[in-house]
Amino acid sequence: MKEKNVGIHKLCHMRNQCIKHDVCPMNLFQNLVAGKWKLLILWYLSYNVLRFSELKSMLPGVTQKMLTQQLRSLEEDNIIYRTVYPVVPPKVEYGLTDAGKKIIPILEQMQKFGAEYLNDTYEEVIN
């Protein structure tokens, strides 16, 4: 057991599995997907390669600057890839990397939870 890692994992209920890492895996995951738009970007890219304009239209309220920042961050973390086509006007497409595709089951579980939560809440309201 690395002594330097004990502190960051001291209170974690998964510390026996995480102690070998210098970074808490849960903190790492949170940092990868944290951001107002990242989860939705990943959700929309989970089954489609999309252009910037398509993503922007799917995210009402997102500014071009914010979308660009979120996409760059996901690209830097190797969660998504960007393909630039040498045409005028420029054509840019985004998709999930192999690492990004591993998030799809998590996203599907989140969507399932959301749907079940809505159904349960609706049932409570009408009963």
C-alpha positions in Angstrom: 0.0 0.0 0.0 1.4 3.4 -1.0 1.6 5.5 2.1 1.3 8.8 0.1 -2.1 7.6 -1.2 -3.7 6.8 2.2 -4.7 10.4 2.7 -6.7 10.9 -0.5 -8.5 7.5 0.0 -8.9 7.6 3.8 -12.7 8.1 3.8 -13.5 6.4 0.6 -15.5 3.2 0.9 -13.6 1.8 -2.1 -10.2 2.6 -0.7 -8.9 -1.0 -0.9 -9.4 -0.9 -4.7 -8.3 2.7 -5.1 -5.3 2.9 -2.9 -2.9 2.0 -5.7 -3.8 5.2 -7.6 -2.3 8.6 -7.0 -5.7 10.1 -7.9 -9.1 9.1 -6.7 -10.8 7.4 -9.6 -14.2 8.9 -8.7 -12.6 12.4 -8.6 -11.0 11.8 -11.9 -14.3 10.7 -13.5 -16.1 13.7 -12.0 -13.4 16.0 -13.5 -13.8 14.4 -16.9 -17.5 14.8 -17.1 -18.0 17.9 -14.9 -19.4 20.9 -16.8 -22.9 22.0 -17.5 -23.0 20.5 -21.0 -20.5 17.6 -21.0 -22.9 14.9 -20.1 -25.4 16.0 -22.8 -22.6 16.3 -25.4 -21.5 12.7 -24.5 -25.1 11.5 -24.6 -25.7 13.0 -28.1 -22.4 11.6 -29.4 -23.0 8.2 -27.9 -24.6 6.9 -31.1 -23.8 9.6 -33.7 -20.9 11.5 -35.1 -22.2 15.1 -35.1 -21.1 18.4 -36.5 -20.6 21.4 -34.3 -23.8 23.1 -35.5 -25.8 19.9 -34.9 -24.6 19.8 -31.3 -25.3 23.5 -30.8 -28.9 23.0 -32.0 -29.4 20.1 -29.6 -28.2 22.2 -26.6 -30.5 25.2 -26.4 -29.0 27.9 -24.3 -25.4 26.9 -24.8 -23.2 29.6 -26.2 -20.7 28.9 -29.0 -17.9 29.8 -26.7 -19.1 27.4 -24.0 -19.7 24.6 -26.4 -16.2 25.1 -27.9 -14.7 25.0 -24.4 -16.5 21.9 -23.4 -15.6 20.1 -26.6 -12.0 21.1 -26.3 -11.8 19.8 -22.8 -13.4 16.5 -23.7 -11.0 16.2 -26.7 -7.9 17.0 -24.4 -9.1 14.2 -22.1 -9.3 11.8 -25.0 -13.0 11.3 -24.5 -14.0 12.6 -27.9 -12.2 13.1 -31.2 -12.5 16.0 -33.7 -12.2 15.5 -37.4 -11.6 18.6 -39.5 -12.3 18.4 -43.3 -10.4 20.7 -45.6 -13.4 22.3 -47.2 -14.9 25.8 -47.4 -16.8 26.5 -45.2 -14.9 24.3 -42.7 -16.6 21.0 -41.7 -15.8 19.7 -38.3 -17.3 16.5 -36.8 -17.1 15.1 -33.3 -17.4 11.5 -32.1 -16.5 9.3 -29.1 -13.0 7.8 -28.8 -12.7 4.2 -27.6 -12.3 5.6 -24.0 -15.5 7.8 -24.6 -17.4 4.7 -25.8 -16.8 3.1 -22.4 -19.0 5.9 -20.8 -22.1 4.9 -22.9 -23.3 2.2 -20.4 -23.0 4.8 -17.6 -25.0 7.3 -19.6 -27.6 4.7 -20.4 -28.0 3.9 -16.7 -28.3 7.6 -15.9 -31.0 8.0 -18.6 -32.8 4.9 -17.2 -32.6 6.4 -13.6 -34.0 9.7 -14.9 -36.9 7.9 -16.7 -37.7 5.8 -13.6 -37.5 8.8 -11.4 -40.0 10.7 -13.6 -42.3 7.7 -13.7 -42.1 7.2 -9.9 -42.7 10.9 -9.3 -45.6 11.0 -11.7 -47.1 8.0 -9.9 -46.8 9.7 -6.5 -48.4 12.9 -7.8 -51.5 11.1 -9.2 -51.9 8.8 -6.2 
